[in-house]
Amino acid sequence: MTKIFDRDTRRLAAYEVAPLEELLTVLLRQWRRPLAGHGIAYTDAEAAALGAAIARRDDDPRFPALRIALNALVDDSMMELSRWGQTYATSLDAPMDDIPGWESTAEFLDVAERKANAELRIGTGSALLVALGEKSAAANLIVLVRRGITDLDSAVARRVLLAASGVAADAPDWIERVALWYHQ
């Protein structure tokens, strides 16, 4: 048990020091297929260039279309959760017993996969949107990090929130400061 914890702790520490552009590139690679459905296609090298441009806060002609597609995909995921009477915040903590629409094991697996994919897309899509300057998507990231920094998605959410808000990473009340920034 300790080895798993130590490995996870080391991995999370690595996310804290990895260049933001590399973390954004990982997200962009994860989003390649969904974005292709919206006419946005890129190679691994182009994903790295996009990640670097987003991290530098460049003004790139690809950003408006990327924002539109990401917003549409995040909205689709929000709609998926709403079909089960869930918001992003409630879904993250909802046990599968609270999610309707399944009776058999096969239906359970299908609904659980759709729920997990929607949550993942909302979290990672919101991270990309905030990194692209869409402050309104920060609410989803705040919800995610308030649950704890436990994986790549929540670690990236934290990094993006800190970068966008200008709050110092070592501030003991960093999430409250980020929430104040969001509400301004």
C-alpha positions in Angstrom: 0.0 0.0 0.0 2.8 2.5 0.8 4.5 1.9 -2.5 1.3 2.8 -4.4 0.8 5.9 -2.3 4.5 6.9 -2.7 4.3 6.4 -6.5 1.1 8.5 -6.7 2.6 11.2 -4.5 5.7 11.3 -6.7 3.5 11.5 -9.8 1.4 14.4 -8.4 4.6 16.2 -7.4 5.8 15.8 -11.0 2.6 17.5 -12.2 3.3 20.4 -9.9 6.7 21.1 -11.5 6.1 20.0 -15.1 5.9 22.9 -17.5 2.3 24.0 -18.0 2.7 23.7 -21.8 3.4 20.0 -21.4 0.4 19.4 -19.3 -1.8 21.3 -21.8 -0.3 19.2 -24.6 -1.3 16.1 -22.8 -4.9 17.4 -22.6 -4.9 18.4 -26.2 -3.8 14.9 -27.2 -6.7 13.5 -25.1 -9.1 15.8 -26.9 -7.9 15.0 -30.4 -10.8 12.8 -31.4 -13.7 14.9 -30.0 -12.2 18.1 -31.5 -11.8 16.4 -34.9 -15.6 15.9 -34.9 -15.7 19.7 -34.8 -13.3 20.2 -37.7 -10.2 20.8 -35.5 -7.5 18.3 -36.4 -3.8 18.4 -35.3 -0.8 16.1 -35.1 1.2 15.5 -31.9 3.7 18.1 -32.9 0.8 20.6 -33.5 -0.7 19.7 -30.1 2.7 20.6 -28.5 2.8 23.9 -30.4 -0.8 24.7 -29.4 0.0 23.8 -25.8 3.0 26.0 -25.8 1.0 28.9 -27.4 -1.8 28.5 -24.9 0.7 28.5 -21.9 2.4 31.6 -23.3 -1.0 33.2 -23.8 -0.2 33.9 -27.4 -2.8 35.3 -29.7 -3.3 32.4 -32.1 -5.7 32.3 -35.0 -6.7 28.7 -34.1 -7.9 29.7 -30.6 -11.4 31.0 -31.5 -12.4 27.8 -33.2 -10.8 25.8 -30.4 -12.8 27.7 -27.8 -16.1 27.2 -29.7 -15.5 23.5 -30.1 -14.5 23.0 -26.5 -17.5 24.9 -25.2 -19.8 22.8 -27.3 -18.2 19.6 -26.1 -18.3 20.6 -22.5 -21.9 21.7 -22.9 -22.7 18.3 -24.4 -21.2 16.6 -21.4 -23.2 18.9 -19.1 -26.3 17.9 -20.9 -25.4 14.2 -20.5 -25.2 14.6 -16.8 -28.4 16.6 -16.6 -30.2 13.7 -18.2 -29.6 11.9 -14.9 -30.5 14.9 -12.9 -26.9 15.7 -12.1 -24.7 18.8 -12.4 -21.0 18.5 -12.6 -20.6 19.1 -8.9 -23.2 16.5 -7.9 -22.1 13.9 -10.4 -18.5 13.8 -9.1 -19.8 12.6 -5.7 -22.9 10.7 -6.9 -22.7 6.9 -6.4 -24.0 4.9 -9.4 -27.1 4.0 -7.3 -28.2 7.6 -7.7 -27.9 7.5 -11.4 -31.1 6.3 -13.2 -31.3 4.4 -16.5 -29.7 1.1 -15.7 -30.9 -2.3 -14.5 -28.6 -4.9 -15.9 -24.8 -5.1 -15.6 -24.4 -4.1 -19.2 -26.5 -1.0 -18.8 -24.6 -0.2 -15.6 -21.3 -0.4 -17.4 -22.6 1.8 -20.2 -24.1 4.5 -17.9 -21.0 4.4 -15.7 -18.7 4.9 -18.7 -20.8 7.8 -20.1 -20.9 9.4 -16.7 -17.1 9.1 -16.2 -16.5 10.4 -19.8 -18.8 13.4 -19.2 -17.0 14.3 -15.9 -13.6 13.9 -17.5 -14.5 16.0 -20.5 -16.0 18.8 -18.3 -12.9 18.9 -16.1 -10.2 18.7 -18.8 -12.2 20.8 -21.3 -12.7 23.5 -18.6 -9.0 23.4 -17.9 -8.2 24.1 -21.6 -10.9 26.8 -21.7 -9.6 28.6 -18.7 -6.0 28.4 -20.1 -7.5 29.9 -23.3 -8.9 32.8 -21.2 -12.4 31.6 -20.6 -12.8 32.6 -17.0 -16.4 31.3 -16.9 -15.1 27.7 -17.1 -13.1 28.2 -13.8 -16.2 27.3 -11.8 -15.8 23.7 -12.9 -12.2 23.6 -12.0 -12.8 25.1 -8.6 -15.4 22.3 -7.9 -12.8 19.7 -9.1 -9.9 20.9 -6.9 -12.0 21.4 -3.8 -12.4 17.6 -3.8 -8.6 17.3 -3.5 -5.6 17.1 -5.9 -5.6 13.3 -6.5 -4.9 12.8 -10.2 -3.6 14.4 -13.4 -6.9 16.2 -14.1 -7.2 17.8 -10.7 -3.5 18.7 -10.7 -3.8 20.3 -14.1 -6.9 22.1 -13.0 -5.0 23.6 -10.0 -2.1 24.6 -12.3 -4.4 26.3 -14.8 -6.3 28.1 -12.1 -3.1 29.4 -10.5 -1.7 30.5 -13.8 -5.0 32.2 -14.9 -5.6 33.9 -11.6 -2.0 34.9 -10.7 -2.4 33.4 -7.2 0.8 32.1 -5.7 1.0 28.3 -5.6 2.3 28.3 -2.1 -0.5 30.5 -0.7 -2.1 28.4 2.1 -5.5 29.7 1.1 -4.9 29.5 -2.7 -8.3 28.0 -3.6 -10.2 30.8 -1.7 -8.1 33.4 -3.5 -8.8 31.7 -6.8 -12.5 31.7 -6.0 -12.3 35.4 -5.2 -10.6 36.0 -8.6 -13.3 34.0 -10.3 -16.2 35.9 -8.7 -14.6 39.3 -9.6 
